[in-house]
Amino acid sequence: MAVGTLTAIAVSSVLALAIGLFSLRVRAIFFSMITLALSAAVQTLAIQVSSVTGGEDGIIFRLPLALMPSFRLFDSEVFGLTIDGKLLCYYLIFATSLVLLLLLLRIVNSPFGRVLLAIRDNEFRAEAIGYPVVVFRTISNIVAAAFACLAGVMLSLWLRYSGPDASLSFKSCSTS
């Protein structure tokens, strides 16, 4: 599971770098149009490459034994709760979400985050001061892709499923 997560983060970061190098040079609505077009193209590609992605059906995978609902950590209840794999999976996702939130807060309050705020407020002024705007925007795109990829991994863990409709579409998915 860890190897797959690290591989997914690496692949998404490389793709974000490639997309960022092409799309972050444009401004305003054109950036959104390029990223939406690339998203639709990747979704179509994921459906067509069914040998790797499972096509429209996606991939159902087995969780590690400790995260399976049938796993019991203790034979008896603890504080009225049965500590099973589903509860462990829930708290793994909760802890990961909390760590991601704290990391994002740290990034926003770092010098890097201050430069991103300056770019957001007035891109021309930030460029005039001497900040390489395209470099900072590309790095922030890569960081955002890594965080989104980790959030997608957590969604896949909870659903025990990964497919184009769950991870690449704009439709909402049910997590029940």
C-alpha positions as CSV (number, residue, x, y, z in Angstrom):
1,M,0.0,0.0,0.0
2,A,2.8,2.4,0.8
3,V,4.6,1.7,-2.4
4,G,1.4,2.3,-4.4
5,T,0.8,5.5,-2.6
6,L,4.3,6.8,-3.1
7,T,4.2,5.8,-6.8
8,A,0.8,7.6,-7.2
9,I,2.2,10.8,-5.6
10,A,5.3,10.7,-7.8
11,V,3.3,10.1,-11.0
12,S,0.8,12.9,-10.1
13,S,3.7,15.3,-9.3
14,V,5.4,14.6,-12.6
15,L,2.1,15.1,-14.5
16,A,1.4,18.3,-12.6
17,L,4.9,19.5,-13.5
18,A,4.2,18.7,-17.2
19,I,0.8,20.3,-17.1
20,G,2.1,23.3,-15.2
21,L,4.8,24.0,-17.6
22,F,2.3,24.3,-20.4
23,S,-0.8,25.7,-18.8
24,L,0.6,28.1,-16.1
25,R,2.0,30.5,-18.7
26,V,-1.5,31.6,-19.7
27,R,-3.7,33.7,-17.5
28,A,-7.3,34.0,-16.3
29,I,-9.9,31.7,-17.8
30,F,-7.5,30.1,-20.2
31,F,-5.7,28.2,-17.4
32,S,-9.1,26.8,-16.3
33,M,-10.0,25.8,-19.8
34,I,-6.7,24.0,-20.4
35,T,-6.8,22.1,-17.1
36,L,-10.5,21.1,-17.7
37,A,-9.6,19.9,-21.2
38,L,-6.7,17.9,-19.9
39,S,-8.8,16.4,-17.2
40,A,-11.4,15.2,-19.8
41,A,-8.6,13.8,-21.9
42,V,-7.1,11.9,-19.0
43,Q,-10.5,10.5,-18.0
44,T,-11.1,9.3,-21.6
45,L,-7.6,7.8,-21.7
46,A,-8.2,6.0,-18.3
47,I,-11.4,4.5,-19.6
48,Q,-9.7,3.3,-22.9
49,V,-6.6,1.7,-21.2
50,S,-8.8,-0.9,-19.4
51,S,-5.9,-3.4,-19.0
52,V,-4.3,-1.0,-16.5
53,T,-7.2,1.0,-15.0
54,G,-10.1,-1.5,-15.3
55,G,-11.9,0.8,-17.8
56,E,-15.3,2.0,-16.7
57,D,-15.5,-0.8,-14.1
58,G,-12.4,0.4,-12.3
59,I,-10.4,-1.8,-9.9
60,I,-11.5,-3.3,-6.7
61,F,-8.6,-4.2,-4.5
62,R,-8.0,-5.9,-1.2
63,L,-7.0,-3.8,1.8
64,P,-4.2,-4.9,4.2
65,L,-5.5,-7.3,6.8
66,A,-5.5,-4.6,9.5
67,L,-7.9,-2.4,7.6
68,M,-10.4,-5.1,6.6
69,P,-13.7,-4.9,8.4
70,S,-13.4,-8.5,9.6
71,F,-10.1,-7.7,11.5
72,R,-10.5,-7.4,15.3
73,L,-7.7,-5.8,17.2
74,F,-9.1,-6.8,20.6
75,D,-11.5,-9.6,21.5
76,S,-13.4,-7.3,23.9
77,E,-14.9,-3.9,23.4
78,V,-12.9,-0.8,24.4
79,F,-15.0,2.1,25.8
80,G,-18.0,0.5,24.2
81,L,-16.4,0.2,20.7
82,T,-15.3,-2.8,18.8
83,I,-11.9,-2.0,17.5
84,D,-12.1,-3.5,14.0
85,G,-10.4,-2.8,10.6
86,K,-13.1,-0.3,9.5
87,L,-12.6,1.8,12.6
88,L,-8.8,1.6,12.1
89,C,-9.3,2.7,8.5
90,Y,-11.5,5.6,9.6
91,Y,-8.9,6.8,12.0
92,L,-6.1,6.4,9.5
93,I,-8.0,8.6,7.1
94,F,-8.8,11.1,9.8
95,A,-5.2,11.3,10.9
96,T,-4.0,11.7,7.3
97,S,-6.5,14.4,6.7
98,L,-5.4,16.2,9.9
99,V,-1.8,16.0,8.9
100,L,-2.6,17.3,5.4
101,L,-4.5,20.2,6.9
102,L,-1.7,21.1,9.2
103,L,0.8,20.9,6.4
104,L,-1.3,23.1,4.3
105,L,-1.5,25.7,7.1
106,R,2.2,25.5,7.5
107,I,2.7,26.0,3.7
108,V,0.4,29.1,3.7
109,N,2.2,30.6,6.7
110,S,5.7,30.0,5.2
111,P,7.7,32.3,3.1
112,F,6.7,30.3,0.1
113,G,3.0,30.8,1.0
114,R,3.6,34.5,1.4
115,V,5.0,34.7,-2.1
116,L,2.0,32.8,-3.4
117,L,-0.3,35.3,-1.6
118,A,1.6,38.1,-3.2
119,I,1.2,36.5,-6.6
120,R,-2.5,36.0,-6.0
121,D,-2.9,39.7,-5.0
122,N,-0.9,41.2,-7.8
123,E,1.0,39.0,-10.1
124,F,2.7,41.8,-12.0
125,R,4.0,43.4,-8.8
126,A,5.4,40.1,-7.6
127,E,7.2,39.6,-10.9
128,A,8.5,43.2,-10.8
129,I,9.9,42.6,-7.3
130,G,11.9,39.7,-8.7
131,Y,9.9,36.5,-7.9
132,P,9.8,34.0,-10.7
133,V,6.0,33.8,-10.9
134,V,5.8,30.8,-13.2
135,V,8.2,28.8,-11.0
136,F,6.2,29.5,-7.9
137,R,2.9,28.7,-9.6
138,T,4.4,25.5,-11.0
139,I,5.6,24.4,-7.6
140,S,2.3,25.2,-6.0
141,N,0.6,23.2,-8.8
142,I,2.8,20.2,-7.9
143,V,2.1,20.5,-4.2
144,A,-1.6,20.7,-4.9
145,A,-1.4,17.6,-7.1
146,A,0.4,15.7,-4.4
147,F,-2.1,16.6,-1.7
148,A,-5.0,15.8,-4.1
149,C,-3.4,12.5,-4.9
150,L,-3.1,11.6,-1.2
151,A,-6.7,12.6,-0.7
152,G,-7.7,10.3,-3.6
153,V,-5.7,7.5,-2.0
154,M,-7.6,7.9,1.2
155,L,-10.9,7.9,-0.7
156,S,-9.9,4.7,-2.5
157,L,-9.0,3.1,0.8
158,W,-12.4,3.9,2.2
159,L,-14.3,2.8,-0.9
160,R,-11.9,-0.2,-1.6
161,Y,-12.4,0.8,-5.2
162,S,-10.6,3.0,-7.7
163,G,-12.1,3.9,-11.1
164,P,-12.6,6.8,-13.5
165,D,-16.0,7.8,-12.1
166,A,-14.7,7.9,-8.5
167,S,-11.5,9.7,-9.1
168,L,-11.6,11.6,-12.4
169,S,-15.2,12.7,-12.9
170,F,-17.0,15.8,-11.6
171,K,-19.8,13.7,-10.3
172,S,-20.1,13.2,-6.6
173,C,-19.6,9.7,-5.3
174,S,-21.3,8.0,-2.4
175,T,-19.0,6.9,0.5
176,S,-21.6,4.8,2.3
